[in-house]
Amino acid sequence: MDVIKVKANSRTAAVAGAIAGVIREHHRAEVQAIGAGAVNQAIKALVLAKGYLAEDGIFVVCLPEFVDVDIDGKVRTAIKLAVEPR
């Protein structure tokens, strides 16, 4: 399972669809965002995905955590949202 990486200019509905699809297929999704704009888009997408999944009787919880990510030799701190069925 790949990590869903979100940018500040990511389309919220597209990310929400990706989250919902991964949850349906793998029963777990990981969303990663670096920066305030990206975290904002990720949270909005998570709320949308929660609604999409609730229509199918799947209720999810989100477990946020900080992770260090190596980007071009520089270590950056990202927010990782682990999304799992309740």
Rosetta silent file (secondary structure, phi, psi, omega in degrees, C-alpha in Angstrom):
SEQUENCE: MDVIKVKANSRTAAVAGAIAGVIREHHRAEVQAIGAGAVNQAIKALVLAKGYLAEDGIFVVCLPEFVDVDIDGKVRTAIKLAVEPR
SCORE:     score description
SCORE:     0.000 S_00000001
   1 L     0.000  129.704  179.127    0.000    0.000    0.000 S_00000001
   2 L   -86.829  156.520  175.468    1.358    3.395   -1.000 S_00000001
   3 L   -80.938  135.208  175.709    1.196    6.542    1.090 S_00000001
   4 E   -84.703  113.411 -177.765   -1.251    9.145   -0.239 S_00000001
   5 E   -98.019  128.551 -175.784    0.808   12.339   -0.477 S_00000001
   6 E  -113.652  136.232  175.700   -1.104   15.603   -0.319 S_00000001
   7 L  -110.658  167.505  179.900    0.095   19.021   -1.497 S_00000001
   8 L   -62.305  -27.481 -178.757   -1.384   22.429   -0.793 S_00000001
   9 L  -102.184   14.374  176.980   -2.807   22.517   -4.333 S_00000001
  10 L   -68.092  142.923  176.733   -4.211   18.950   -4.288 S_00000001
  11 L   -75.109  122.628 -175.755   -7.879   18.658   -5.238 S_00000001
  12 H   -56.892  -46.209 -177.495   -9.809   17.796   -2.087 S_00000001
  13 H   -64.471  -37.039  179.368  -12.358   15.574   -3.850 S_00000001
  14 H   -66.565  -42.510  178.683   -9.622   13.606   -5.644 S_00000001
  15 H   -66.335  -40.455  178.645   -7.745   12.970   -2.398 S_00000001
  16 H   -61.427  -42.196  177.951  -10.999   11.993   -0.663 S_00000001
  17 H   -63.489  -39.432  178.527  -11.738    9.498   -3.427 S_00000001
  18 H   -65.013  -43.669  178.899   -8.244    8.055   -3.112 S_00000001
  19 H   -60.834  -48.769 -178.318   -8.604    7.676    0.664 S_00000001
  20 H   -62.143  -41.675  179.320  -12.004    6.000    0.327 S_00000001
  21 H   -63.211  -42.785  179.985  -10.743    3.672   -2.408 S_00000001
  22 H   -67.308  -40.219  178.029   -7.701    2.575   -0.405 S_00000001
  23 H   -61.451  -44.815 -179.045   -9.827    1.997    2.716 S_00000001
  24 H   -63.240  -37.296 -175.916  -12.271   -0.143    0.730 S_00000001
  25 H   -84.748  -45.110 -172.790   -9.449   -2.182   -0.827 S_00000001
  26 H  -110.265   -6.580 -179.122   -6.842   -2.421    1.949 S_00000001
  27 L    63.857   17.934  176.908   -8.879   -1.508    5.093 S_00000001
  28 L  -166.409  139.935  176.746   -6.199    1.070    6.016 S_00000001
  29 E  -135.977  148.399  174.274   -4.832    4.243    4.436 S_00000001
  30 E  -121.423  126.240 -179.888   -1.901    6.513    5.220 S_00000001
  31 E  -115.337  133.991 -176.638   -2.070   10.170    4.224 S_00000001
  32 E  -126.336  135.242 -179.842    1.038   12.358    4.406 S_00000001
  33 E  -143.108  141.868  177.022    1.235   16.159    4.246 S_00000001
  34 L  -123.295  121.476  178.725    3.998   18.709    4.754 S_00000001
  35 L   101.172  156.250 -174.975    3.056   22.319    5.493 S_00000001
  36 H   -62.019  -43.787 -179.349   -0.068   24.087    6.659 S_00000001
  37 H   -63.477  -40.739 -179.839   -1.757   24.239    3.236 S_00000001
  38 H   -69.391  -40.789  177.822   -1.195   20.551    2.594 S_00000001
  39 H   -64.119  -39.695  177.166   -2.427   19.555    6.054 S_00000001
  40 H   -59.099  -47.883  179.274   -5.542   21.690    5.497 S_00000001
  41 H   -63.492  -39.542 -179.229   -6.292   19.894    2.207 S_00000001
  42 H   -64.550  -42.344 -179.595   -5.637   16.495    3.808 S_00000001
  43 H   -67.414  -42.836  178.086   -8.046   17.153    6.690 S_00000001
  44 H   -62.554  -40.505  178.695  -10.778   18.422    4.359 S_00000001
  45 H   -64.907  -38.646  178.849  -10.294   15.353    2.157 S_00000001
  46 H   -62.633  -41.111  178.423  -10.499   13.086    5.203 S_00000001
  47 H   -63.552  -43.553  176.907  -13.836   14.621    6.207 S_00000001
  48 H   -62.117  -46.241 -178.976  -15.180   14.072    2.669 S_00000001
  49 H   -61.621  -38.136  177.851  -13.863   10.496    2.576 S_00000001
  50 H   -58.340  -40.899  177.573  -15.497    9.801    5.941 S_00000001
  51 H   -67.026  -43.519  178.057  -18.828   10.787    4.394 S_00000001
  52 H   -58.591  -45.155 -176.450  -18.256    8.657    1.275 S_00000001
  53 H   -72.221  -33.784  179.855  -17.414    5.636    3.404 S_00000001
  54 H   -62.829  -32.747  176.958  -20.283    6.175    5.856 S_00000001
  55 L   -60.920  -27.004  178.871  -22.694    5.776    2.918 S_00000001
  56 L   -96.827    7.125  179.818  -21.313    2.224    2.587 S_00000001
  57 L    79.252   17.371  177.997  -21.550    1.528    6.327 S_00000001
  58 L  -106.044  118.866 -179.967  -17.790    1.940    6.879 S_00000001
  59 L  -110.057  131.839 -172.458  -16.935    4.218    9.793 S_00000001
  60 E  -119.754  158.658  172.591  -13.326    5.360   10.159 S_00000001
  61 E  -123.803  158.789 -179.209  -11.041    6.935   12.722 S_00000001
  62 E  -121.544  131.923  178.203   -7.887    8.969   12.135 S_00000001
  63 E  -116.387  100.097 -177.754   -4.663    8.569   14.097 S_00000001
  64 E   -83.522  149.232  174.630   -2.361   11.570   13.448 S_00000001
  65 E  -157.630  159.341  174.035    1.378   11.545   14.104 S_00000001
  66 E   -87.089  141.023  173.815    4.564   13.373   13.178 S_00000001
  67 E  -137.535  148.334  174.759    7.045   11.602   10.895 S_00000001
  68 E   -92.380  132.898 -176.842   10.433   12.633    9.520 S_00000001
  69 E  -125.218  135.137  177.234   10.691   12.475    5.726 S_00000001
  70 E   -91.313  117.225  177.988   13.852   12.727    3.620 S_00000001
  71 E  -124.820  112.745 -179.439   13.320   15.037    0.635 S_00000001
  72 L    53.214   41.076  177.298   16.367   15.683   -1.556 S_00000001
  73 L    83.094   -1.401  178.988   18.709   14.940    1.321 S_00000001
  74 E  -110.057  137.795  179.052   16.878   17.232    3.755 S_00000001
  75 E   -89.767  124.447  178.656   14.832   15.901    6.647 S_00000001
  76 E  -119.593  151.261  176.753   11.375   17.485    6.886 S_00000001
  77 E   -94.730  126.649  179.487    8.664   16.895    9.453 S_00000001
  78 E  -116.735  162.248  171.093    5.380   15.697    7.993 S_00000001
  79 E   -99.455  126.998  175.263    1.976   14.928    9.423 S_00000001
  80 E  -111.151  128.068  176.949    0.883   11.331    8.815 S_00000001
  81 E  -108.640  111.222  175.123   -2.779   10.483    9.146 S_00000001
  82 E   -89.499  122.054 -176.498   -3.423    6.781    9.610 S_00000001
  83 E  -113.100  125.061 -175.990   -7.038    6.104    8.657 S_00000001
  84 E  -139.525  153.259  174.336   -8.635    2.848    9.804 S_00000001
  85 E   -63.845  147.009  179.716  -12.133    1.411   10.208 S_00000001
  86 L   -78.677    0.000    0.000  -13.588    1.852   13.671 S_00000001
